[in-house]
């Protein structure tokens, strides 16, 4: 999967499952290119979500919800997921 397809899938899945005002998905893979175990087929993603729904949840619960929504992508295409909730 290429990064543009992955970003589109992430945005759609989040928007379909969480009430959010804004979502930003960034590819941070370039920061890890020289790491010994870097896998070029998996990406390092930074996910910034502005969501009152998530802000009202406990931090662990909100992260669990996001991980559940993106389960397939995490198994297949995401090596690292950084989550920022605003």
Buried (B, 14 or more C-beta within 10 A) or exposed (E): EEBEEBBEBBBEBBEEBBEBEEBEBEBEBEEBEEEEEEEEEBBBBBBBBBBEBBEEBEEEEBBEBBEEBBEEBBEEBBBBBEBEBE
